């Protein structure tokens, strides 16, 4: 039986004037969760003024574990109005583990959710082979279409965007060379390719393109640019295959590729000094500039885990910001932007061509607290806020509202006195400048 616990607190705003750029106290605090782990992963603001929280649940619509004791997880969507009142909630499952990564609203006001589905591969019990799972819903949450994309090896999705023809564009990575995947650049080694997939309005594949060489290449982001072509960003370790005149460096490079509407490669460029070689998160603003967050070299196995799951943080005391325009041209970069042990999980569009960053940082008491920041198009910090309770809290995404406020979603373990356990519960905070 569904058992959803909600808390909606309205706090009076402090009448005292705050310093410029500082956020006021939380206005709305919405929490949802059961007796297992639940996470809020992404938010999308809707044309009706409400919003959707997309997350992952282990509490609802699933058995906590399967017959072999492995944890089960479902896609989890909650629709709230502009005041934070629950209108409906849904859960969706494909296989044993179903992990939301990103949600978007298209021009027809339908919802499209991209993430991963997978389970035991039947050979190695502890091994998880994810496919990409895309789900399309009506504004009321009814299932319209779904598709599972991939082959016999793991696939990852990092972004989904809506295109002008009513379809969708995915960016991610693949290790497969069968099923839906064609053209993997295996060479003499066994490496990932960036994987760009074009879907129509009913989630049918129009084309797919593997980008890379014989080493590892990871797709990060893809969008439709003003020329009607598709701009893609990846991290590449290769020096052959699709790569033309790659830089002679020993670390990964940021790799920009422009594709035409049929997936043919038009041009490319490399930025070996960007992102320290690894890109933690990236996203675009209202003019399709891409802001990326880079970190110094890490073990590839750890970065792969981070790419796959929003719940696998990579903390680092040094992070870098960089900005490319929609055609891949570097505009600026800022080294050592954040000198604290922090992990940035997402970059989302804000108002006035700004960006919103969400993540968490380590605290002196060995806890974790939410990090939310607003970045101007020139790289200047508008404001930064650390929020949290007495244990562990994380922000996975932040978006602006139509009323000029900000919404943040994530997970918290700091309300164990309310929920009677130390599991994660999902939340939405509303912040007012």
Steps between C-alpha positions, in 0.01 A plus 500: 500500500627842408628688798627849424595742774489868419611801693414852383630777723446869429762710674467875545772690320739685724425869478866587548683610188749246369834588339487525116506162329409301812193276499231532763367211704312211344136587416365152417638172623344193339610149593395157379626157586430159643681240702776447242717739298343765276671775302393813313726509195370766261240775469321653204289815511178465301304745287209489750722640776539168678792263488597135493747338737656196334673257727574145598311301763573183690189547715206504257380271226790258550611223724801629693711210374460227240525127564880524505509785752586777252342844553213592264440858382235676289463825312294730725316815390309751715298786348460806723327830437667838539420499873655160561175301521515143372282443191607147409784256531603202288764231498626304199716194471663304222757267654638454851677837528354809333691823559377840382765736365320794336150627418377757245171648376452514121307747285182290532537517882574129517767380742801298392721323753840350421685263727621144537345159543680177572556208729693179536666402173443133576872423508655709774247559779657822624535653155248762385466552122284811445317598184363846435127521576294793367140551611247749357202610709199725447465814715275290726765230541352237267755283322510589128811319379822344622814358346803310624823574314824305504672169441656225706747732680435806721355823363483836676291812438618845603250734333172516309369803313194575289554579132307729263350206305318381811752227580782459749881486502696285746867512593675226691746213466502137391719191522277294271535411134167326454131555564421868438869593480692499173850624426680464833868588460661203674842499334745283692349584839157496656399864549183706528370718222295812540150409381262753344144383432221682312141400586174608341193629686394143585847400625583297189867511407573701185877459511785437738868595479800361687768765537853416608806286445661192645537642854226634728264775388204620709211708368402787731246724331321558169269777378348640181682819405372804310627356170266202538796269564587311817781612729654230720761504777696197619805406702746307283813294565530382138735612225350314203161410354279808464758727659683725253830652618441432871731662754811311612426486872494217750170599661144516362394800292171680456384417148239699308329350193231656282267258317249577228133406538574149369788437741786565259815655645552859385783641711678447829737668744698408811573673830768298683542762775132521586339329797831356625421213262182382678163677488281446805182676381383726220187676378377792292340839562224677306729579205643145484840588644641192671647534850719211613652407836838329478709313755859372506580150379329221689500124470303410191302235689378765745406740222306226321304440820433872531384519138253220558349607829420837654550332839875433451674829583851602405614749763795718411646818651566656157236553234506699179224675309503548124253639247457409133250657264254273316752449218768366733715812515664553838404833658680485836625270774558550871743275687457416869151645503391312812769433759307259718436125504188506284323313223281671238227271368313723255502826305156635407360802319411800717358839408684787327740258324631386839570144616402310815741244648397236752711259702636444847814559703672327787474674836746517788280263704528228231147574380379624163295806420331628188677745270297725267660777294400751233762577234483793257581451128840666556587250774442731795333355808157656562445311825578171670303332775580206728193330648449195713417338829691298753605206285527460122323709236553530126359723224475329162328774297379860526271701271343849499124549551258731318470706819871585513589240764713186474416134559753240609452124516716227644518261794539534874584277792467783749134445591528159663299617799202560270525191284628251755801380302832611356401445136497771235180696443429726204445873547422821317616832644378835375757779534429872474764762430 
